[in-house]
Structure formats: structure tokens, C-alpha cells
Amino acid sequence: MESNTTPLSLDCQPTKHQSIQSDFSEKLHQLVCQAKRIAHEHPERAETLCKTLFDTVSAFDQDDYVCVKDEELAERQSR
């Protein structure tokens, strides 16, 4: 009797991109939990915290943003 199931791949490891995204999602989730806790414990700080988080994310989204680590890497690669 033939089986109609599809054979499973033995390579079940996530790709590097999937691992990075998963790790990022976990860190982001932890950040959200901390921000919610701070806002709950210190409601007077909630608006400042929210603005700071949005400003930080917006800075990373700018075309002219340069990370110090990126500059160091580019310098090492140019040697």
C-alpha cells in the first residue's frame, strides 16, 4: 500500500533571516512589555516614552542615518 504523505525534509533549521526576524520579534515583544509596565507604573512618563520610541524608530528609517557600528565595519572592509 502506497503512502500519500509528502516526505518531510530533514533540514528543519530556520534560515539565518528567519532566525534574525524571530530574535528581533522576541526582543521587540520584551520592549513592548517593559514599555507597558513603565506606562502603567508611571503614567506621567507614558507620553515621553512613546515619543522617544517613535523618534528613535524614525531616526533609523532615515536615509542619511549612519550607525557607528556600520561605519566601523565599512572602515575595516576598506583596509
Contacts in CASP RR format, 6 or more apart in sequence:
PFRMAT RR
TARGET T0000
AUTHOR 0000-0000-0000
METHOD contacts of the structure
MODEL  1
MESNTTPLSLDCQPTKHQSIQSDFSEKLHQLVCQAKRIAHEHPERAETLC
KTLFDTVSAFDQDDYVCVKDEELAERQSR
14 22 0 8 1.000
35 49 0 8 1.000
35 50 0 8 1.000
35 53 0 8 1.000
38 45 0 8 1.000
38 46 0 8 1.000
38 49 0 8 1.000
39 45 0 8 1.000
39 46 0 8 1.000
39 49 0 8 1.000
39 50 0 8 1.000
59 65 0 8 1.000
END
